[in-house]
Amino acid sequence: MKVKPGEKFSEVIRLTPEDASAFALAARDHNPIHHDAEAAARSRYQRLIASGTQTTARLMALTATHFSKLGDMVGLEFSVKFHRPVYADDTILLEWEVLSVEESLYLKGEVVDLRGRVSNSNNEKVVSATGRVLVMEKT
């Protein structure tokens, strides 16, 4: 496996209002600022925004996609902070950096500590995150 501190991985996602609405509704987030353009226009954001569950799900999924190429992977913990809205028609960059890796004999794998970030198309930080995952040899 050999996950290395300093390792970085990322993904660019082009959001659409239709995708943002569908994700919010699938997550049972019926807040109209995710799928009602008129309601969103009256809100502090003045246009549709993506649900926080969409942004965080995609950020966490990126760790699974990346580390599952190396071995079996499970998330242990994640924490997120929202800094700005993610507009439903924006392109966002999701990024993770490996901060540390510790071998765990008890868990039979590597415990990986991560720092994450989501940036909008203006390169503004919209979400920051920390995470811890376990990466094990494929069985």
C-alpha positions in Angstrom: 0.0 0.0 0.0 2.4 2.6 1.2 0.4 5.8 1.5 2.8 8.7 1.8 2.5 11.9 3.8 2.3 14.9 1.4 0.4 12.8 -1.2 -2.3 14.9 -2.9 -5.3 14.0 -5.0 -8.2 16.0 -6.4 -11.2 16.1 -8.7 -13.0 18.9 -10.6 -16.8 18.8 -10.7 -19.1 20.8 -12.9 -22.3 21.3 -11.0 -25.6 22.0 -12.7 -28.9 23.2 -11.1 -30.6 20.0 -12.2 -27.9 17.8 -10.6 -28.0 19.9 -7.4 -31.7 19.6 -7.2 -31.8 15.9 -7.8 -29.1 15.3 -5.2 -30.9 17.4 -2.6 -34.2 15.6 -3.2 -32.5 12.2 -3.2 -31.0 13.1 0.2 -34.4 14.2 1.4 -33.2 17.8 1.7 -36.3 19.7 0.7 -34.9 23.2 1.4 -36.2 25.3 -1.6 -32.8 27.1 -2.0 -31.6 23.8 -3.6 -34.3 23.4 -6.3 -36.7 26.4 -6.4 -35.0 29.2 -8.4 -37.6 31.8 -7.3 -37.2 31.0 -3.6 -33.4 31.0 -4.0 -33.6 34.4 -5.7 -35.3 35.8 -2.6 -32.7 34.2 -0.2 -29.4 35.7 1.0 -27.7 33.7 -1.8 -29.8 35.1 -4.6 -29.5 31.9 -6.6 -29.6 28.2 -6.3 -27.0 26.6 -4.1 -25.9 22.9 -3.8 -26.8 21.1 -0.6 -24.0 20.7 1.9 -24.7 16.9 1.8 -23.8 16.9 -1.9 -20.5 18.7 -1.4 -19.5 16.6 1.6 -20.6 13.3 0.0 -18.5 14.1 -3.1 -15.5 15.1 -0.9 -15.7 11.9 1.2 -16.3 9.7 -1.9 -13.1 11.1 -3.4 -11.1 9.4 -0.6 -12.8 6.1 -1.2 -12.2 6.3 -4.9 -8.5 7.2 -4.4 -7.6 4.8 -1.7 -9.6 1.8 -2.9 -7.1 1.6 -5.8 -4.4 0.8 -3.2 -6.4 -1.6 -1.0 -9.6 -2.1 1.0 -10.6 1.3 2.5 -13.0 2.5 5.1 -13.7 5.9 6.5 -13.1 6.4 10.2 -14.1 10.0 10.8 -14.6 13.2 8.9 -15.3 16.8 10.0 -16.3 19.7 7.7 -16.7 23.4 7.9 -18.7 25.5 5.5 -17.2 28.8 4.6 -19.2 30.0 1.6 -22.1 28.7 -0.4 -21.5 26.3 -3.3 -23.6 27.6 -6.2 -25.5 25.1 -8.1 -24.0 26.3 -11.4 -20.4 26.4 -10.5 -17.3 24.3 -11.1 -15.6 23.2 -7.9 -12.3 21.6 -7.1 -12.1 19.0 -4.4 -8.7 18.3 -2.9 -7.2 16.1 -0.2 -3.7 16.0 1.2 -2.3 13.2 3.3 -1.0 14.6 6.6 0.2 11.5 8.3 0.2 7.7 8.0 0.4 5.3 11.0 0.6 1.6 10.7 -2.0 -0.1 13.0 -1.5 -3.7 13.9 -4.8 -3.8 15.7 -6.7 -2.5 12.6 -4.4 -4.4 10.2 -3.7 -1.4 8.0 -2.6 2.2 7.7 -4.5 4.9 9.5 -4.3 8.0 7.2 -5.0 11.5 8.4 -6.1 14.0 5.8 -6.8 17.7 5.2 -9.4 18.6 2.5 -10.6 21.6 0.8 -13.3 22.5 -1.8 -12.7 25.7 -3.9 -15.1 27.4 -6.2 -14.3 28.7 -9.7 -13.0 31.9 -8.1 -10.5 29.8 -6.1 -12.3 30.7 -2.9 -12.3 28.1 -0.1 -16.0 27.1 0.3 -15.5 24.0 2.5 -12.6 22.8 4.6 -12.4 19.3 6.0 -10.3 16.8 8.0 -10.6 13.1 7.7 -9.2 9.8 8.9 -9.4 6.6 6.9 -8.1 3.1 7.2 -6.4 1.5 4.2 -5.8 -2.3 4.3 -4.2 -4.8 2.0 -6.8 -6.2 -0.4 -8.2 -9.5 0.8 
